[in-house]
Amino acid sequence: MRVLYHHRTASKDGQAVHIEEMITALREQGHEVRVVAPGGSDEPSGQMGAEVGWVARLRARLPKAAYELLELAYTLVAYRRLAAAAREFKPDVIYERYNLFLLAGLMLKRRTGLPLLLEVNAPLAEERGKFGGLGLPRLARWAEAKAWRGADFVLPVTDVLADHVRAVGVPDERIVVVPNGINEAHFAAAPDAAAAKAGLGWPDALVLGFTGFVRDWHGMDRVIRWMAGGDAPANARLLIVGDGPARPDLEQLAAELQLGDRVRFTGVIHRDRVPALVAAFDVALQPAVVAYASPLKLIEYLALGKAIVAPNQPNIAEVLDDGVNALLFEPDDVTGLERSLARLAHEPALRQRLGQGAHDTIARLQLTWAGNARKAVGLAARAGAPA
């Protein structure tokens, strides 16, 4: 199958991982993929825990409405590039990663009749309105609903997110939930925990770990304060794999609590290094998460059989079961995270049992990029693309 893959993503965080892994999985299964993207290249970025600064700078300098009109205008630029690629490549299907004000895939579908699969990772009109503000909220909601209703199939990453898609009138038969996945070969090469800890210079440590772009709302300050309290064993260490805007404040907090090298940030790293670092974790952390997300870090924790701590909320419960592959705490319980950390710190048998349950979850729920690629191809065929 010939897949025309379109996205507008410039960041180099988990979004880039999702894009690169889906493209790779499709190609490994024998499909031809042509990528149309802002940089004009589908070469892997390889960076983990970073974002592109020019986008943030542009957004900060322009009035919100002006920035949003530029986003909408970019649809015309993207459409011309997408249409040119379609004329040359002659695709069987368009696969687009949804972004706010991006209607290029829908325009090409309407002009050519090609099937359109739309991957949705967040309700961006709501998200931007809540966290960053919108200058043109009615236009944003219109564009979002237009894109979702126009696709042959919409692929939200959680069923919670699917509810947002249903709310704008997309029927259930055109909604297929496809969570994030992992590249099994990538994680199969990870070292065992002892070797990974030795590589960090923490051979006898109880390692708590977090991966990704760390923000204030992730709640990592609670983990650092717990480490300085009486419930944390003296050998507890915290490894944050990645970077993010919360890093300076977290480093300052760790210094104020005199934790020294017990808290360590890797900074931005090549994502090929991630499995070897996660392998060192005894306890994998997801202290907070937005209500509709499918966190990539959770799938990676599962792949390496880590005991996970996460909030008990519907999107997380789509993948994690309390006492089976994770300890889940109530999000409104002000000490729930800390009690879960204490249990796992002092109960190695529980860590082992949850870790085994986590590892088994990947196969049970088919949480792989290869599986996601097969689902996408199957949906394309249902929508009329030649098999």
Secondary structure, DSSP 8 states (H G I E B T S, - for coil): -EEEEE------SHHHHHHHHHHHHHHHTT-EEEEE-TTS------EES---HHHHHHHHHS-HHHHHHHHHHHHHHHHHHHHHHHHHH--SEEEEE--TT--HHHHHHHHH---EEEEE-S-HHHHIIIII--S-HHHHHHHHHHHHHHSSEEEESSHHHHHHHHHTT--GGGB------B-HHHHHT---HHHHHHHHT-TT-EEEEEES---GGG-HHHHHHHHTSTTS-TTEEEEEES--TTHHHHHHHHHHTT-GGGEEE--SEEGGGHHHHHTT-SEEE-----TT---HHHHHHHHTT-EEEEE--HHHHTT--BTTTEEEE-TT-TTHHHHHHHHHHH-HHHHHHHHHHHHHHHHHHT-BHHHHHHHHHHHHHHTT---
